[in-house]
Each structure stands twice: as C-alpha cells, then as structure tokens.
C-alpha cells in the first residue's frame, strides 16, 4: 500500500514537472491593435519608447513586445528614434497596471 502511494505520488510529481509553460515576452502583445504608428518620432528608454511625433499616440510610453528588437542596433537610452509598429492598449491585472505595448515593425536612430 505504501509503495503504491509513493509510486503514484512520484508519478504525479514527475508529470507536473515535465509540463513547463512557455514564457512569452511582452505580455498582451497578441491583444487587439489600438493604433498603428508609422515612422513616429520617439525617445528610446531601455525597454520601450516615449512617442512624441504621432498625433494619436503622442506622449504615450509603450514597452517593446520583444525587447530584443534593438539588439544589434546602435541605439542607447535617451536616443531619438523613428519607430513604426502596432500599439497594444494598457492592461489591468488586479493591482497591476501595465504600460501600452508596441509591436515594432521598424526602429532606427534619427
């Protein structure tokens, strides 16, 4: 009886550990598009951009859906950039408010 219980418990633990969830970068980037920015003037700030030159998104801060979007580019914090992409709206989860997200299609230093 004890051996059966131990075997069952071990089997449950092993199967639970083998079912790993894939972590997605940029929460909610699969959500609806609120706005599309084209070649908008913005300020790059580590994990996102402050959009300056787009009439419908001006002043908004949007975090990158994929933070690796600037890998290999010579863009550093506080650089002025031109950015194009899809803006995903703010999401609220309990006590947490998440910034807008931007799915970047193009970004380049101005």
C-alpha positions in Angstrom: 0.0 0.0 0.0 2.8 2.4 1.0 4.7 1.5 -2.1 1.7 2.2 -4.4 1.1 5.6 -2.7 4.7 6.5 -3.1 4.8 5.4 -6.7 1.6 7.3 -7.5 2.9 10.5 -5.8 6.3 10.2 -7.7 4.4 9.8 -11.0 2.3 12.9 -10.3 5.3 15.0 -9.4 7.3 13.9 -12.5 4.4 14.6 -14.9 3.8 18.0 -13.3 7.5 19.0 -13.6 7.6 17.9 -17.3 4.7 20.3 -18.2 6.6 23.6 -18.4 4.8 26.7 -19.5 6.4 28.8 -22.2 7.1 32.3 -21.0 6.1 34.9 -23.6 7.9 38.2 -23.8 5.7 41.3 -23.8 2.5 40.3 -22.1 -0.6 41.1 -24.2 1.1 41.6 -27.5 -1.4 39.2 -29.0 -4.3 41.5 -28.0 -6.1 44.0 -30.2 -4.3 46.8 -32.0 -5.3 50.2 -30.7 -3.3 52.3 -33.0 -0.6 52.0 -35.7 2.3 54.4 -35.7 4.3 55.0 -38.9 7.8 56.5 -38.7 6.9 58.4 -35.5 9.5 60.4 -33.6 10.2 58.8 -30.2 12.7 58.6 -27.4 14.1 55.1 -26.7 14.2 54.3 -22.9 15.7 50.8 -22.2 12.6 48.6 -22.7 10.3 50.9 -24.6 9.7 54.3 -26.3 8.0 57.6 -25.4 6.2 58.5 -28.6 6.5 62.2 -29.5 5.6 62.6 -33.1 2.3 60.8 -33.7 -1.0 62.7 -33.4 -3.0 59.8 -31.9 -0.3 58.4 -29.7 1.7 61.5 -28.7 3.1 61.4 -25.2 2.4 57.7 -24.6 5.0 55.3 -23.3 4.9 51.9 -24.9 7.1 48.9 -23.9 8.5 46.7 -26.6 6.7 43.4 -27.2 10.1 41.9 -28.0 12.9 43.7 -26.0 15.4 42.2 -28.5 14.1 44.5 -31.2 17.0 46.8 -30.6 19.7 44.1 -30.5 22.4 44.8 -33.0 21.4 48.4 -33.4 23.4 51.4 -32.1 20.5 52.7 -30.1 21.1 53.7 -26.5 18.9 55.1 -23.7 17.5 58.6 -24.5 18.3 58.4 -28.2 15.8 59.9 -30.6 14.4 57.3 -32.9 11.9 56.8 -35.6 9.6 53.9 -34.8 6.8 52.1 -36.7 4.5 49.4 -35.2 1.3 48.4 -33.6 0.2 49.9 -30.3 -1.5 47.4 -27.9 -3.5 49.0 -25.1 -2.9 49.1 -21.4 -4.0 46.1 -19.4 -5.0 46.0 -15.7 -4.5 42.9 -13.7 -5.7 43.3 -10.1 -3.4 45.9 -8.6 -1.0 46.0 -11.5 -1.3 48.4 -14.4 0.8 47.5 -17.4 2.0 50.1 -19.9 1.0 50.1 -23.6 2.9 47.6 -25.7 4.4 48.2 -29.1 5.0 45.5 -31.7 7.8 47.2 -33.6 8.0 46.7 -37.3 10.8 49.2 -37.7 13.0 51.2 -35.5 16.0 53.3 -36.4 18.1 56.0 -34.8 17.3 59.5 -36.1 
